[in-house]
């Protein structure tokens, strides 16, 4: 295989054949192609794009590099959900046990924080003892036993994707829709799913901020899933303000627990239920009103919270945290943030808040950083809310006074108070499927 010729062709706007992409991934996984050549090809792909056939072949090559789960003998639907990430987005912690409590198998494979967005694995690992690094065999056994596992990408799953992502992260080629789509779908399709629901974020706090590109990403992933026999749908949801009130790993875990008990914030509940309805629909529930009622009943009856206890216990954590969230790690410093002026809250920008959580120690600025699960915010301020001067708008949780001051500056930037009307995005704006897009909000 003459790799410089393939790089040259892609550089000049040509396409690689599906066979060439698959051979490239096989040879790269085996260590027979150096990183610098793959980096050049990634940059050429970033600049020139990939055709539908190229994206599909790249995905196939990623999948072929590792193992896959097979639930053919399970006798029930196997459905997962993926979010493109946001600030305060702890939906997965609520949704996985909730849908599993409704009789659907949920092998939820998630990631860690990326940039200003939080990671589901870091939130789960704020629960004392919780282990996310399950093998495929352990995952399959747990799904058979309790119907749900919440795991990270292991070395068994699409290992060439992990290598490619590491290169993209250091060569400014992350934000390429075909590469993002193939990366996400390689992990999801390795789970042996019978259906997949995507939560694609819109707004200033989203990983991709342009609405058209977010829709394009959803459509690309849907095509990749449908072409491989995995029915896939997407909801476009708001990320122009944090989701829920809590931002930070242990704080979000606590809020997720409260939501499973029916005591969480309304916006988190509504997004979770909307995604849950889509998951149950893919699992065969034809009546959407009945699907919603089943989800609400699982919360009200305590079955959803009980399922989360089972998951925590199975994965080495302390299930008593569901009954007593005070068992989660606690911050050393807590301080209230007050409104600096009277008026209307026009914006609560998520990006400065997410960045502050990382800078306070709640995320990684370097690969080797250790995450502090205790730091973050609980923000009660909402766009459109009328406030008086010195009214409490948020609580800051930090490990020291420097963190408190950093957090104060972030909230000064994030919360804009003035005259006029707030114009937040609809919480759930649209549904995208293989049939097209349906506006909801």
VMD Tcl script that draws the C-alpha trace (Angstrom):
set ca {
  {0.00 0.00 0.00}
  {1.51 3.32 -1.16}
  {0.16 5.69 1.50}
  {1.67 8.96 0.09}
  {-0.36 8.42 -3.07}
  {-3.57 8.08 -1.05}
  {-2.76 11.25 0.91}
  {-2.08 13.10 -2.34}
  {-5.38 11.97 -3.86}
  {-7.38 13.09 -0.83}
  {-5.40 16.33 -0.62}
  {-6.38 17.13 -4.20}
  {-10.08 16.49 -3.58}
  {-10.33 12.88 -4.71}
  {-11.87 9.96 -2.85}
  {-10.37 6.78 -1.51}
  {-12.19 3.55 -2.31}
  {-13.93 1.65 0.50}
  {-11.31 -1.09 0.16}
  {-8.49 1.43 0.56}
  {-10.03 2.85 3.75}
  {-10.52 -0.59 5.24}
  {-6.95 -1.63 4.37}
  {-5.61 1.64 5.81}
  {-7.36 1.02 9.13}
  {-6.16 -2.59 9.23}
  {-2.55 -1.65 8.52}
  {-2.62 1.29 10.94}
  {-4.07 -0.88 13.71}
  {-1.24 -3.35 13.12}
  {1.37 -0.59 13.46}
  {2.50 -0.77 9.83}
  {1.58 2.84 8.98}
  {3.19 5.67 10.99}
  {1.21 8.33 12.84}
  {2.60 11.13 10.66}
  {1.08 9.68 7.50}
  {-2.30 9.11 9.13}
  {-2.15 12.67 10.53}
  {-1.61 14.01 7.01}
  {-4.55 11.97 5.75}
  {-6.76 13.23 8.59}
  {-5.93 16.83 7.74}
  {-6.65 16.22 4.05}
  {-9.98 14.64 5.06}
  {-10.74 17.57 7.36}
  {-10.16 20.04 4.52}
  {-11.72 18.06 1.66}
  {-14.40 16.07 3.47}
  {-15.44 12.45 3.02}
  {-18.14 11.00 0.82}
  {-20.90 8.86 2.28}
  {-19.11 5.75 1.01}
  {-15.80 6.87 2.53}
  {-17.38 7.57 5.94}
  {-19.01 4.14 5.89}
  {-15.77 2.39 4.97}
  {-13.84 4.27 7.67}
  {-16.49 3.19 10.20}
  {-16.23 -0.42 9.03}
  {-12.46 -0.32 9.43}
  {-12.77 1.03 12.98}
  {-15.31 -1.65 13.89}
  {-13.20 -4.43 12.43}
  {-10.22 -3.43 14.58}
  {-11.85 -4.66 17.80}
  {-14.45 -6.88 19.40}
  {-18.22 -6.49 19.44}
  {-21.02 -7.38 21.80}
  {-23.66 -9.83 20.61}
  {-27.04 -9.95 22.32}
  {-28.77 -12.14 19.74}
  {-29.88 -14.60 22.42}
  {-31.02 -11.99 24.95}
  {-34.65 -11.92 23.84}
  {-35.18 -8.20 24.36}
  {-34.42 -4.93 22.51}
  {-30.93 -3.46 23.03}
  {-31.02 0.35 22.84}
  {-28.47 3.03 23.71}
  {-28.29 6.82 23.63}
  {-25.42 9.16 22.76}
  {-25.12 12.87 23.50}
  {-22.81 15.24 21.66}
  {-22.06 16.80 25.05}
  {-22.84 19.89 27.04}
  {-22.65 21.68 30.38}
  {-24.77 20.13 33.11}
  {-25.76 17.26 30.82}
  {-26.20 14.39 33.27}
  {-29.05 12.83 31.26}
  {-27.26 9.49 30.78}
  {-27.14 8.87 34.55}
  {-30.92 9.19 34.68}
  {-31.87 7.71 31.33}
  {-29.97 4.41 31.39}
  {-31.50 3.05 34.62}
  {-34.88 4.58 33.76}
  {-35.17 2.82 30.39}
  {-33.71 -0.39 31.81}
  {-36.42 -0.28 34.49}
  {-38.92 -0.38 31.60}
  {-37.52 -3.72 30.38}
  {-35.07 -2.57 27.69}
  {-31.42 -3.69 27.68}
  {-29.14 -0.62 27.84}
  {-25.38 -1.15 27.30}
  {-24.46 2.53 27.71}
  {-20.91 3.27 26.56}
  {-19.87 6.83 27.41}
  {-16.81 9.08 27.40}
  {-14.91 11.51 29.58}
  {-14.99 15.29 29.53}
  {-13.91 17.03 26.33}
  {-13.03 20.72 26.40}
  {-15.70 22.65 28.32}
  {-18.15 19.72 28.32}
  {-18.43 17.22 31.15}
  {-18.00 13.46 30.79}
  {-20.46 10.79 31.93}
  {-17.65 8.50 33.13}
  {-16.24 11.18 35.43}
  {-19.71 11.77 36.89}
  {-20.24 8.06 37.49}
  {-16.81 7.72 39.08}
  {-17.69 10.42 41.62}
  {-19.86 7.69 43.20}
  {-17.46 5.99 45.66}
  {-16.09 2.76 44.21}
  {-17.92 2.92 40.85}
  {-15.94 1.06 38.17}
  {-16.52 2.01 34.51}
  {-13.74 -0.10 32.97}
  {-15.68 -3.31 32.39}
  {-14.58 -5.83 29.78}
  {-16.99 -6.85 27.04}
  {-17.53 -10.18 28.80}
  {-18.34 -8.43 32.09}
  {-20.64 -6.02 30.29}
  {-22.55 -8.82 28.58}
  {-22.94 -10.73 31.86}
  {-24.23 -7.64 33.65}
  {-26.73 -6.86 30.88}
  {-28.04 -10.41 31.13}
  {-28.34 -10.13 34.90}
  {-29.78 -6.64 35.48}
  {-30.40 -5.20 32.00}
  {-27.95 -2.30 32.09}
  {-24.24 -1.48 32.23}
  {-22.62 1.97 32.15}
  {-19.09 1.68 30.80}
  {-16.23 3.40 29.01}
  {-14.52 2.44 25.76}
  {-12.25 -0.50 26.55}
  {-9.16 -1.51 24.53}
  {-11.36 -4.24 23.05}
  {-13.74 -1.77 21.34}
  {-12.66 -0.03 18.10}
  {-9.03 0.44 19.24}
  {-8.09 2.14 15.96}
  {-10.72 4.80 16.71}
  {-8.95 5.55 19.99}
  {-5.64 5.96 18.14}
  {-7.21 8.17 15.49}
  {-8.93 10.35 18.10}
  {-5.63 10.92 19.92}
  {-4.14 12.17 16.65}
  {-7.14 14.35 15.83}
  {-6.95 15.91 19.28}
  {-3.39 17.18 18.67}
  {-3.66 18.01 14.94}
  {-6.72 20.34 15.01}
  {-8.87 17.86 13.10}
  {-11.49 17.07 15.77}
  {-14.34 19.18 14.37}
  {-14.84 17.25 11.14}
  {-18.37 15.87 10.85}
  {-17.56 12.66 8.92}
  {-14.73 11.84 11.34}
  {-16.90 12.64 14.40}
  {-19.75 10.53 13.04}
  {-17.57 7.52 12.22}
  {-15.88 7.73 15.62}
  {-19.13 7.85 17.59}
  {-20.87 5.18 15.54}
  {-17.91 2.77 15.66}
  {-18.33 2.55 19.44}
  {-22.12 2.44 19.40}
  {-22.42 -0.23 16.71}
  {-19.88 -2.36 18.60}
  {-22.49 -2.64 21.36}
  {-24.72 -4.95 19.31}
  {-27.62 -2.48 19.39}
  {-31.07 -2.93 17.89}
  {-31.61 0.85 18.03}
  {-29.84 4.11 18.90}
  {-31.08 7.53 20.01}
  {-28.87 10.60 19.57}
  {-29.06 13.78 21.65}
  {-27.50 16.43 19.42}
  {-26.96 19.71 21.23}
  {-27.70 23.17 19.79}
  {-26.51 26.57 20.96}
  {-23.50 28.43 22.28}
  {-22.53 25.72 24.77}
  {-22.67 22.86 22.28}
  {-19.53 21.23 20.95}
  {-20.70 22.23 17.45}
  {-22.40 25.62 17.77}
  {-23.84 26.04 14.25}
  {-27.37 24.62 13.95}
  {-26.88 23.54 10.33}
  {-23.75 21.57 11.18}
  {-25.45 19.97 14.20}
  {-28.26 18.81 11.93}
  {-25.71 17.55 9.40}
  {-23.96 15.54 12.13}
  {-27.28 14.00 13.20}
  {-28.16 13.08 9.61}
  {-24.71 11.58 8.99}
  {-24.88 9.36 12.09}
  {-28.44 8.32 11.27}
  {-27.36 7.20 7.77}
  {-24.43 5.23 9.17}
  {-26.67 3.49 11.68}
  {-29.52 2.77 9.28}
  {-27.12 1.43 6.62}
  {-25.85 -1.11 9.18}
  {-29.24 -2.30 10.35}
  {-29.39 -0.16 13.49}
  {-32.45 2.14 13.40}
  {-31.27 5.56 14.58}
  {-33.10 8.77 15.47}
  {-31.94 12.08 16.92}
  {-33.41 14.86 19.02}
  {-31.95 18.36 18.70}
  {-31.91 19.83 22.23}
  {-30.90 23.14 23.76}
  {-27.41 23.90 25.05}
  {-27.57 27.71 25.13}
  {-27.85 27.42 28.94}
  {-26.78 24.65 31.33}
  {-29.11 21.66 31.58}
  {-30.53 21.35 35.07}
  {-28.95 23.27 37.93}
  {-25.82 21.29 38.84}
  {-22.53 21.59 36.92}
  {-19.65 19.44 38.20}
  {-19.24 15.71 38.65}
  {-20.52 14.84 42.15}
  {-23.06 17.66 42.05}
  {-24.45 16.29 38.78}
  {-24.50 12.74 40.14}
  {-26.56 14.01 43.07}
  {-28.96 15.85 40.75}
  {-29.32 12.72 38.61}
  {-30.24 10.73 41.72}
  {-32.80 13.37 42.67}
  {-34.27 13.16 39.16}
  {-34.55 9.37 39.41}
  {-36.54 9.97 42.61}
  {-38.80 12.48 40.84}
  {-37.26 15.48 42.61}
  {-34.99 16.90 39.91}
  {-35.27 20.08 37.83}
  {-38.00 20.25 35.21}
  {-35.78 20.78 32.16}
  {-33.60 17.76 32.97}
  {-36.72 15.65 33.49}
  {-38.30 16.79 30.23}
  {-35.22 16.10 28.08}
  {-34.75 12.71 29.73}
  {-38.37 11.71 29.14}
  {-38.25 12.88 25.51}
  {-35.18 10.73 24.84}
  {-36.66 7.84 26.80}
  {-39.80 7.92 24.65}
  {-37.61 7.59 21.55}
  {-35.73 4.66 23.09}
  {-38.95 2.84 23.99}
  {-40.33 3.54 20.50}
  {-37.25 1.88 18.96}
  {-37.80 -0.98 21.40}
  {-41.25 -1.57 19.92}
  {-43.60 0.67 21.94}
  {-45.93 2.09 19.26}
  {-47.94 4.39 21.53}
  {-45.82 7.42 22.49}
  {-48.25 8.50 25.19}
  {-48.00 5.04 26.73}
  {-44.19 5.17 26.46}
  {-44.15 8.43 28.41}
  {-46.53 6.99 31.02}
  {-44.30 3.94 31.46}
  {-41.26 6.16 32.07}
  {-43.12 8.41 34.52}
  {-44.40 5.35 36.39}
  {-40.88 3.90 36.65}
  {-39.81 7.09 38.43}
  {-42.90 7.43 40.61}
  {-42.81 3.77 41.70}
  {-39.15 3.89 42.66}
  {-38.18 1.27 40.06}
  {-35.81 3.63 38.22}
  {-33.91 4.57 41.39}
  {-33.78 0.90 42.39}
  {-32.31 0.00 39.00}
  {-29.57 2.62 39.48}
  {-28.78 1.06 42.88}
  {-28.41 -2.31 41.14}
  {-26.06 -0.84 38.53}
  {-23.94 0.91 41.15}
  {-23.64 -2.24 43.26}
  {-22.82 -4.43 40.24}
  {-20.03 -2.04 39.23}
  {-18.39 -1.82 42.65}
  {-19.94 1.40 43.92}
  {-21.84 2.21 47.07}
  {-25.57 1.92 46.26}
  {-26.46 3.71 49.51}
  {-25.60 6.96 47.69}
  {-29.01 6.75 45.98}
  {-30.76 6.93 49.35}
  {-28.24 9.35 50.84}
  {-26.46 11.57 48.27}
  {-24.46 13.08 51.16}
  {-22.22 10.00 50.73}
  {-20.92 11.58 47.52}
  {-17.68 13.61 47.81}
  {-18.19 17.08 49.30}
  {-16.42 20.35 48.51}
  {-14.19 22.10 51.05}
  {-15.45 25.60 50.23}
  {-19.05 26.64 49.48}
  {-20.21 30.17 48.80}
  {-23.33 31.85 47.42}
  {-23.20 34.06 44.33}
  {-25.56 37.06 44.33}
  {-27.00 39.18 41.52}
  {-24.92 42.28 40.85}
  {-27.88 44.19 39.41}
  {-31.66 44.10 39.14}
  {-33.45 43.22 35.92}
  {-34.10 40.29 33.62}
  {-31.67 37.42 33.26}
  {-31.02 37.55 29.53}
  {-28.47 34.73 29.30}
  {-26.77 32.03 31.35}
  {-23.92 31.13 29.04}
  {-22.80 27.51 29.53}
  {-19.32 27.72 28.01}
  {-17.71 29.98 30.71}
  {-19.29 27.77 33.38}
  {-17.98 24.56 31.83}
  {-14.50 26.03 31.43}
  {-14.51 27.19 35.06}
  {-15.37 23.68 36.28}
  {-12.34 22.36 34.39}
  {-10.06 25.13 35.70}
  {-11.24 24.51 39.26}
  {-10.09 20.91 38.92}
  {-13.33 19.25 37.82}
  {-11.95 18.31 34.40}
  {-8.65 17.62 32.67}
  {-6.40 20.26 31.14}
  {-3.73 17.57 30.61}
  {-4.24 13.84 30.07}
  {-2.58 12.96 33.37}
  {-4.69 15.38 35.48}
  {-6.67 13.88 38.37}
  {-10.27 15.09 38.46}
  {-11.67 16.66 41.64}
  {-15.29 15.41 41.73}
  {-16.41 17.94 44.36}
  {-16.05 21.25 42.50}
  {-18.66 23.04 40.42}
  {-21.85 25.08 40.60}
  {-25.51 24.79 41.43}
  {-27.12 27.55 39.36}
  {-30.73 28.54 40.03}
  {-30.68 31.52 37.62}
  {-32.71 30.95 34.46}
  {-33.09 33.04 31.30}
  {-36.21 35.21 31.57}
  {-36.18 35.27 35.38}
  {-36.73 38.66 37.05}
  {-34.17 39.30 39.82}
  {-33.39 41.89 42.44}
  {-29.93 43.12 43.32}
  {-28.19 40.80 45.81}
  {-30.64 37.96 45.10}
  {-28.96 34.52 45.28}
  {-28.37 33.11 41.78}
  {-25.93 30.24 42.34}
  {-23.82 28.32 44.81}
  {-20.10 27.77 44.20}
  {-18.35 24.58 45.32}
  {-14.54 24.70 45.34}
  {-11.49 23.17 46.97}
  {-9.97 26.53 48.01}
  {-10.46 30.30 47.95}
  {-8.72 30.61 44.60}
  {-11.38 28.34 43.13}
  {-14.13 30.47 44.65}
  {-12.71 33.63 43.06}
  {-12.23 31.94 39.69}
  {-15.85 30.72 39.83}
  {-17.14 34.19 40.70}
  {-15.47 35.66 37.63}
  {-16.93 32.90 35.48}
  {-20.45 33.60 36.74}
  {-19.92 37.33 36.13}
  {-19.21 36.45 32.50}
  {-21.91 33.82 32.15}
  {-24.96 35.49 33.73}
  {-26.09 38.59 31.83}
  {-28.72 40.76 33.51}
  {-30.39 43.70 31.78}
  {-33.55 45.10 30.23}
  {-35.51 43.30 27.54}
  {-36.62 39.75 26.94}
  {-34.65 36.52 27.02}
  {-34.90 34.31 23.94}
  {-33.70 30.82 24.93}
  {-33.80 27.99 22.41}
  {-36.64 25.45 22.63}
  {-35.65 22.68 25.05}
  {-36.36 20.01 22.41}
  {-36.27 21.71 19.00}
  {-36.62 18.90 16.48}
  {-36.65 15.17 15.78}
  {-34.48 13.83 12.97}
  {-34.89 10.38 11.46}
  {-34.20 8.62 8.18}
  {-37.46 10.18 6.94}
  {-36.28 13.75 7.58}
  {-36.61 16.44 10.25}
  {-39.74 17.27 12.24}
  {-39.80 20.57 14.14}
  {-41.01 20.19 17.73}
  {-40.09 23.34 19.62}
}
mol new
graphics top color blue
foreach p $ca { graphics top sphere $p radius 0.5 }
foreach p [lrange $ca 0 end-1] q [lrange $ca 1 end] { graphics top cylinder $p $q radius 0.2 }
display resetview
